[in-house]
Amino acid sequence: MKLIVHDTIPDVPTPQACDVLVLSAHPDDAEFGAAGTVIRWVDEGRRVVYAIATNGDKGTSDRTLTPEVLAAIRRDEQAHAATSIGVHEIVYLGYPDQGLEDTPALRKDVVRLLRIFRPRILVTSDPYRRYLWHRDHRIIGQVAMDAVFPYARDHMAYPDLLEKGLEPHKVAEVFFWGTEDIDYRSDVTNTFDRKIEALRCHASQMKEFRFSDPVEWLKERCREMAQGSDFELAEGFHRVVLPL
């Protein structure tokens, strides 16, 4: 299967709706937050699309890199990671790293994504995590939830999208990663190694990790998130089920 890459949001409805849309602020966020679960969903035959809000052009301590070079590196890394776990498409929104704001323009972009790809499940970062949390993560999570309810649902929101054939869409479930309020544990015991393989595709970011062994740190984190379940490793989410 060849990965389909969109440099901008498509203008017309996709010919094949996806089951899951994973919306992240930066390249590598989805692999950290949800790759083990995404792998399982793909293996079950679900169609998964990634949408990445920023180009990640500030995520380095290497002063020899320019933002333009870093953005290109991270785009290539993300493509390799997505391919390794079976993601079907990637859409790049093109906002600058550390530049997300809760604006009508970004909200409309996310509504367009939802109406184009028509996912049953949206996966993104929890906007309500307290204290230490990247601003871009908070913003994209909040904008995503607002887009789900009520903007993507209501035909009178953005009537110009109707003129383009983008009909309203109701998302059934939202999964937030990075949450402090885990109420859904996804078994990644058998997919953890492939999650790590996908993360290793993000070589520019793995070397920035402050721990000497990020793999062991992440495995321990997944063990902690599995507590209370009957499996060894988990990705923890806060799950919101919406009325259809």
C-alpha positions as a printed Julia matrix, in Angstrom:
244×3 Matrix{Float64}:
   0.0    0.0    0.0
   1.41   3.38  -1.02
   1.04   6.27   1.41
  -1.03   9.15   0.0
   0.34  12.57   1.0
  -1.56  15.86   0.78
   0.43  19.09   1.06
  -2.8   20.91   1.85
  -6.32  19.92   2.81
  -8.09  18.46  -0.23
 -10.84  20.62  -1.73
 -13.32  17.84  -2.36
 -14.73  14.93  -0.34
 -12.49  11.88  -0.31
 -13.81   8.98  -2.41
 -13.22   6.66   0.54
 -14.07   7.76   4.07
 -11.69   6.79   6.86
 -12.49   4.99  10.08
 -10.01   6.97  12.17
  -8.57  10.47  11.82
  -5.5   11.13  13.98
  -4.96  14.87  14.4
  -1.63  15.9   15.92
   0.09  19.2   16.51
   3.51  17.99  15.33
   5.21  15.14  13.48
   5.91  12.34  16.03
   3.05  13.25  18.42
   0.83  10.49  17.06
   3.54   7.86  17.4
   4.15   8.78  21.03
   0.47   9.05  21.89
  -1.37   6.43  19.88
   0.76   4.37  17.49
   0.27   1.08  19.32
  -3.5    1.5   19.09
  -3.35   2.69  15.48
  -1.34  -0.39  14.51
  -4.0   -2.63  16.04
  -6.78  -0.77  14.24
  -4.95  -1.01  10.91
  -4.39  -4.74  11.46
  -8.15  -5.05  12.02
  -8.74  -3.51   8.59
  -9.61   0.05   9.59
  -8.62   2.94   7.36
  -6.51   5.52   9.23
  -5.6    9.05   8.12
  -3.09  11.34   9.81
  -3.5   15.13   9.84
  -0.56  17.15  11.15
  -1.15  20.77  12.04
   2.4   22.16  12.14
   5.59  21.53  10.22
   7.68  20.95  13.38
  10.24  23.53  12.32
  11.38  24.45  15.85
  11.84  21.04  17.5
  15.62  20.85  17.79
  18.58  21.93  19.9
  20.9   21.67  16.85
  21.9   25.22  15.97
  23.27  24.16  12.58
  19.75  23.42  11.33
  17.53  26.04   9.73
  13.76  25.86  10.25
  13.31  24.99   6.57
  15.76  22.08   6.72
  14.29  20.79   9.96
  10.75  20.91   8.57
  11.85  18.86   5.56
  13.6   16.32   7.8
  10.56  15.92  10.01
   8.22  15.58   7.06
  10.36  12.73   5.71
  10.55  11.09   9.14
   6.78  11.29   9.52
   6.2    9.66   6.15
   8.47   6.74   7.09
   6.78   6.35  10.48
   3.27   6.43   9.02
   4.21   3.94   6.32
   5.69   1.57   8.88
   2.39   1.26  10.76
   0.07   1.19   7.76
  -1.45   4.68   7.82
  -3.26   5.3    4.53
  -2.96   9.08   4.09
  -1.26  12.12   5.62
  -2.57  15.69   5.37
  -0.25  18.55   6.28
  -1.96  21.74   7.42
   1.29  23.73   7.24
   1.1   25.91  10.35
   4.44  26.88  11.97
   5.61  25.0   15.04
   4.65  26.88  18.24
   2.27  28.91  16.1
  -1.14  27.32  16.67
  -3.89  29.59  17.93
  -7.58  28.98  18.53
  -8.7   30.9   15.47
 -11.69  30.64  13.14
  -9.27  29.7   10.34
  -7.8   26.71  12.18
 -11.24  25.62  13.38
 -12.54  25.72   9.83
  -9.55  23.7    8.63
 -10.38  20.96  11.13
 -14.05  21.06  10.17
 -12.99  20.61   6.55
 -10.89  17.59   7.53
 -13.81  16.02   9.36
 -16.25  16.61   6.52
 -13.8   15.4    3.88
 -12.59  12.22   5.59
 -15.73  11.55   7.67
 -14.09   9.51  10.45
 -16.01   7.58  13.05
 -13.18   8.15  15.54
 -11.02  11.23  16.05
  -7.77  10.84  18.02
  -5.87  13.89  19.28
  -4.11  15.43  22.29
  -5.97  16.25  25.49
  -6.43  20.04  25.76
  -7.17  19.86  29.48
  -3.86  18.5   30.74
  -2.59  20.83  33.45
   0.7   22.66  33.91
   3.45  21.15  31.72
   1.99  20.69  28.23
   3.01  22.11  24.86
   0.76  24.99  23.91
   0.27  23.55  20.41
  -1.03  20.33  22.02
  -3.58  22.23  24.08
  -4.72  24.34  21.14
  -5.17  21.52  18.62
  -7.09  19.41  21.14
  -9.46  22.23  22.0
  -9.99  23.26  18.38
 -10.58  19.61  17.43
 -13.29  19.19  20.06
 -14.99  22.43  19.04
 -14.87  21.33  15.41
 -16.46  17.99  16.29
 -19.19  19.62  18.35
 -20.94  21.54  16.99
 -19.3   22.93  13.83
 -18.75  19.81  11.71
 -22.22  18.6   12.68
 -24.3   21.67  11.82
 -25.15  22.49   8.22
 -25.44  26.2    8.97
 -21.85  26.34  10.16
 -19.63  27.35   7.23
 -22.29  27.32   4.5
 -19.57  27.79   1.88
 -18.39  24.26   2.67
 -21.81  22.96   1.66
 -21.36  24.63  -1.71
 -18.19  22.55  -2.14
 -20.07  19.35  -1.38
 -18.78  19.03   2.17
 -21.84  17.8    4.01
 -22.1   17.84   7.83
 -20.54  14.92   9.65
 -21.01  13.5   13.16
 -17.97  11.97  14.83
 -18.94   9.1   17.12
 -15.94   9.03  19.48
 -12.97  11.18  20.42
  -9.86   9.68  22.01
  -7.51  12.09  23.8
  -3.91  11.01  24.43
  -1.64  12.67  26.99
  -4.54  12.83  29.39
  -4.44  13.0   33.17
  -7.92  11.48  33.23
  -7.54   8.02  31.68
 -10.82   6.16  31.34
  -9.96   3.96  28.34
  -6.96   1.62  28.19
  -5.97   0.21  24.84
  -3.96  -3.02  24.82
  -0.64  -2.44  23.03
   1.22  -5.42  24.48
   1.56  -7.03  21.05
   2.1   -3.8   19.12
   4.54  -1.99  21.41
   7.64  -3.09  19.48
   6.16  -1.77  16.23
   5.26   1.47  18.01
   8.94   1.81  18.93
   9.98   1.1   15.34
   7.73   3.92  14.2
   9.14   6.26  16.84
  12.68   5.44  15.75
  11.78   6.83  12.33
  11.72  10.23  14.07
  15.5   10.2   14.53
  15.77  13.98  14.85
  13.43  13.89  17.85
  14.64  10.72  19.53
  18.1   12.25  19.97
  16.49  15.24  21.67
  14.99  13.01  24.36
  16.24  13.92  27.82
  16.33  10.3   29.01
  19.25   7.99  28.22
  16.85   5.21  27.23
  13.51   6.59  25.98
  12.32   3.1   25.01
  12.49   1.83  28.58
  10.88   5.05  29.83
   8.03   4.62  27.39
   7.57   0.94  28.22
   7.34   1.8   31.91
   4.81   4.51  31.09
   2.73   1.97  29.15
   2.93  -0.42  32.1
   1.6    2.32  34.35
  -1.24   3.08  31.95
  -2.17  -0.63  31.9
  -2.77  -0.73  35.64
  -6.27  -1.92  36.43
  -6.51  -3.91  33.19
  -5.69  -7.52  32.39
  -2.87  -6.76  29.93
   0.75  -5.74  30.34
   1.11  -2.58  28.23
  -1.46   0.06  27.37
  -1.95   3.43  25.76
  -4.28   5.44  27.95
  -6.91   7.81  26.61
  -9.79   9.91  27.78
 -12.69   8.78  25.59
 -15.66  10.96  24.71
 -18.69   9.27  23.14
 -20.93  11.64  21.26
 -24.65  11.24  20.56
 -25.36  10.49  16.9
